[in-house]
């Protein structure tokens, strides 16, 4: 880490040529990011992809003008200097490398990129005492401001309210199909299917540690099974449900969480205290499932509550009766 810091230049030590080179490389990076966003969105969100295409063209235009300015003032050779070479220069999280960026995340990242760059150049211009450097930084700040304004104009032309609403609806539907639906199925399976073995063991042995071990085994085993099943039975190509890996993770993790929720209280040595807390956890879990169904799946709350709570109560009763018998 110390060696990397050694090779970072302070912004105040950069020459006007290096500042111009830094601006050129920044414009190149931003154009690449916008171009990658556009390609990712083109199939499902063509209107937003068109917005990013326009922003890419704008960044390319500014880069060409900056290169022309550099050629006129300093010649053909542009120094190799990038953001990471300058101490105190604004750092951008490489979110564009993630394969699971949402539509709203891309829009928000683009807005943040333009705003942070604009603010940085304004602050840099205010700190310098050299008139030529101040003018150069002021011009760069104005360029970033024009980028931001142009982005708004592009959204107005390519993303009218009805188009944006439709794209947001599509993004929400994809989120539900990829994450919420398999996660909800896993939470229901983990919360309900593990009730019988956990409470049967609890009332049969009245040994909290044994109950915890059985509950943990049931929860983890169910999570692995549900995760593999969800990932294997549908590759998402025809159904449009998204990545099987993401769906498998959502289903497996939520299944395990659902089962572990009422297994963990049995780490408490006192049997009746642990059982009382476990029953409260079960109650919370079942109502949480009903809320998720109502919130994301648009199931009427009373119907969702009746289905989940009634089913959970029957499984719980079965476990108590079998264990107590």
Secondary structure, DSSP 8 states (H G I E B T S, - for coil): -HHHHHT-EEGGG--HHHHHHHHHHHHHHHHHHHHHHHHHHTTT-HHHHHHHHHHHHHHHHHHHHHHHHHHHHH-S------GGGEETS-----GGG-TT--HHHHHHHHHHHHHHHHHHHHHHHHH---HHHHHHHHHHHHHHHHHHHHHHHHHHHH--HHHHHHHHHHHHHHHIIIIIHHHHHHHHHHHHHHHHHHHHHHHHH--HHHHHHHHHHHHHHHHHHHHHHHHHH--STTT----HHHHHHHHHHHHHHHHHHTTGGGGSSSHHHHHHHHHHHHHHHHHHHHHHHHHHS---HHHHHHHHHHHHHHHHHHHHHHHH-
